[in-house]
Amino acid sequence: MKGRSEASLIGVVIYDGVEPIDIGGTVGVISMASRVLPALRYVVIAERKGPVRLASGLIILADSDFAGAPDCDVYIVTGGPGWRHQAESASMLAFLGRKSASELASVCTGALILAASGHLAGRTATTRRNAVGDEEEAPIHLLSKGGHLHAAKAAALVDDRGTVTSGGVSLAIDGTLYVIGRLYGEDTRDEVASIIEYDRAYAANREALGHIRLNDALAR
């Protein structure tokens, strides 16, 4: 566990078709956390540096391309309807393939990209529980059909040997808070949750949906 003044870098991995809420639930949480963790930083990573169009049409700028991405303490793969293309993207899968499983996390359907990269093989993971719009199946059902997972579980988040997957939509916040807690400790995580007025929601989601921790001495 790091001291509050120690540096950490979190990579937020995006692509065309990410849901904007996944940016708020990752980058937004890290931004607020940096008020009490002055050396905590993030970098937004995409296949190409520069403009990336999100699911709503909102355009944000990626700080780095895959080739130039700095080493990060953890890489969080975001979700959104663009996940299907990314699960077949050679460049995305190669980028993730160069990381160790314990360096990776996902929010929402980002777990399906992690699964395609092979990093969830033999692991338990979670993703969004409900189908939306014209989706024929809920993402968690698709995840369970991958054939490589040990299990897909409906939960707020799953930490299986250091690979953290969090559930759908607003649970991106829970997953990012959990990652911060892994880096800086649970007391600091809880302080950040309080700062963003999410302490009650974090506790309620953990109680209602559960945090699954498997074979990881760092998880409590």
C-alpha positions in Angstrom: 0.0 0.0 0.0 1.3 3.4 -0.9 1.5 6.5 1.2 -0.6 9.5 0.3 2.3 11.4 -1.1 3.5 8.6 -3.3 2.8 8.7 -7.0 0.4 6.5 -8.9 -0.7 6.6 -12.5 -4.0 5.1 -13.7 -4.5 4.4 -17.3 -8.1 4.8 -18.6 -8.4 2.9 -21.8 -11.1 4.3 -24.2 -12.3 3.9 -27.8 -15.0 5.1 -30.1 -18.4 4.2 -28.6 -17.5 4.4 -24.9 -20.4 5.6 -22.7 -19.7 9.1 -21.2 -20.7 7.9 -17.8 -17.7 5.5 -17.8 -15.5 8.6 -18.2 -17.1 10.3 -15.3 -16.9 7.2 -13.2 -13.2 6.8 -13.8 -11.5 10.1 -14.8 -14.0 12.1 -12.7 -13.4 10.0 -9.6 -9.6 10.1 -10.0 -9.8 13.9 -10.5 -11.6 14.3 -7.2 -9.3 11.9 -5.5 -6.3 13.9 -6.5 -7.5 16.6 -4.1 -6.3 14.4 -1.2 -3.8 12.3 -3.2 -1.7 15.0 -4.8 0.6 12.6 -6.7 -2.3 10.5 -8.2 -2.6 11.0 -11.9 -4.4 9.5 -14.8 -3.7 9.2 -18.5 -6.4 8.6 -21.2 -5.2 6.0 -23.6 -6.7 5.1 -27.0 -5.5 3.4 -30.2 -4.7 6.9 -31.5 -3.9 10.0 -29.6 -6.4 12.8 -30.0 -10.1 13.0 -30.6 -12.3 10.0 -29.7 -16.0 10.0 -30.2 -18.1 8.6 -27.4 -21.4 6.8 -27.6 -23.4 10.1 -27.3 -21.3 11.9 -29.9 -19.3 13.7 -27.3 -15.7 14.0 -28.3 -12.8 13.8 -25.8 -9.1 13.8 -26.4 -6.9 10.8 -25.6 -3.6 11.8 -24.1 -1.7 8.8 -25.5 -1.8 6.2 -28.2 -1.2 2.5 -27.5 2.4 2.6 -28.7 3.4 5.6 -26.5 1.4 4.8 -23.4 3.4 5.2 -20.2 3.7 2.4 -17.6 0.7 2.6 -15.3 -0.1 1.0 -11.9 -3.4 -0.2 -13.3 -5.2 0.1 -16.6 -9.0 0.5 -16.5 -10.8 -0.6 -19.7 -14.1 1.4 -20.1 -17.4 0.1 -21.5 -20.0 1.1 -24.0 -21.6 -0.1 -27.3 -18.2 0.1 -29.0 -17.0 -2.9 -27.0 -18.0 -5.4 -29.7 -15.6 -3.8 -32.2 -12.8 -3.6 -29.6 -13.2 -7.3 -28.7 -12.1 -8.0 -32.3 -9.6 -5.2 -32.6 -6.1 -6.5 -33.1 -4.5 -3.3 -31.8 -6.6 -3.3 -28.6 -6.0 -6.9 -27.9 -2.3 -6.6 -28.5 -2.1 -3.6 -26.2 -3.9 -5.5 -23.4 -1.9 -8.6 -24.2 1.3 -6.8 -23.2 -0.1 -6.2 -19.7 -0.2 -8.6 -16.8 -3.7 -9.6 -15.6 -3.1 -8.1 -12.2 -2.5 -4.7 -13.8 -6.0 -4.7 -15.5 -9.4 -3.6 -14.4 -12.7 -2.9 -16.3 -15.9 -1.1 -15.9 -19.2 -2.4 -17.3 -18.7 -4.0 -20.8 -15.0 -3.4 -20.7 -15.0 -6.8 -19.1 -16.0 -8.3 -22.4 -12.9 -6.7 -24.0 -10.7 -8.1 -21.2 -12.3 -11.6 -21.8 -11.4 -11.3 -25.5 -7.8 -10.5 -24.6 -7.6 -13.8 -22.6 -6.9 -12.0 -19.3 -10.0 -13.4 -17.6 -9.2 -17.0 -18.4 -9.9 -19.1 -15.3 -11.1 -16.0 -13.4 -14.5 -14.9 -12.0 -15.7 -11.6 -13.4 -18.7 -9.3 -13.6 -20.2 -6.8 -16.0 -23.6 -5.1 -16.7 -26.5 -7.3 -15.6 -29.3 -6.0 -17.9 -29.8 -5.8 -21.6 -30.4 -2.3 -23.0 -32.1 -1.1 -26.2 -31.7 -3.6 -29.0 -29.3 -5.9 -27.2 -30.6 -9.4 -27.4 -28.7 -10.6 -24.3 -27.4 -9.0 -21.2 -23.6 -8.5 -21.2 -23.2 -10.7 -18.1 -24.8 -13.6 -20.1 -22.4 -13.0 -23.0 -19.5 -13.0 -20.6 -20.6 -16.3 -19.2 -20.6 -17.8 -22.7 -17.0 -16.9 -23.4 -15.8 -20.4 -22.4 -12.7 -19.2 -20.7 -14.0 -17.7 -17.4 -14.4 -19.7 -14.3 -17.6 -17.9 -13.7 -19.6 -14.7 -14.4 -21.2 -13.3 -11.3 -23.7 -10.5 -10.7 -21.9 -8.3 -8.3 -20.9 -4.7 -7.7 -17.3 -5.7 -8.4 -15.1 -8.8 -8.5 -11.4 -8.9 -7.6 -9.9 -12.2 -8.7 -6.2 -12.3 -8.1 -5.8 -8.6 -8.7 -7.9 -8.3 -11.8 -10.8 -6.0 -10.9 -14.1 -6.0 -12.9 -17.0 -3.8 -11.9 -20.7 -4.0 -12.9 -22.7 -1.7 -15.1 -23.0 2.0 -15.6 -22.7 3.9 -12.3 -20.7 1.0 -10.8 -17.8 2.4 -12.7 -17.5 4.7 -9.7 -17.4 1.7 -7.3 -14.7 0.0 -9.3 -12.5 3.1 -9.5 -12.9 3.7 -5.8 -11.9 0.1 -5.2 -8.8 0.5 -7.3 -7.8 3.6 -5.4 -8.3 1.6 -2.2 -6.0 -1.1 -3.5 -3.3 1.6 -4.1 -3.7 3.8 -1.0 -5.8 1.8 1.5 -9.4 1.5 2.5 -9.4 4.6 4.8 -8.3 6.8 1.9 -10.8 5.1 -0.4 -13.6 5.9 2.0 -12.4 9.5 2.3 -12.6 9.9 -1.4 -16.0 8.3 -1.5 -17.2 10.8 1.1 -15.7 13.7 -0.8 -17.7 12.8 -3.9 -20.9 12.2 -1.8 -20.8 8.5 -2.7 -19.9 6.9 0.6 -23.5 5.8 1.3 -24.0 4.5 -2.3 -20.7 2.6 -2.1 -21.8 0.9 1.1 -25.3 0.2 -0.2 -24.0 -1.3 -3.5 -21.6 -3.5 -1.6 -24.3 -4.7 0.7 -26.9 -5.3 -2.0 -24.7 -6.7 -4.8 -21.6 -7.8 -3.1 -17.8 -7.5 -3.5 -16.3 -10.8 -4.5 -12.7 -11.2 -3.6 -10.8 -14.3 -4.7 -7.3 -15.6 -3.9 -5.8 -12.1 -3.4 -3.9 -11.4 -0.3 -4.1 -7.6 -1.0 -7.9 -7.6 -1.0 -9.8 -7.3 2.3 
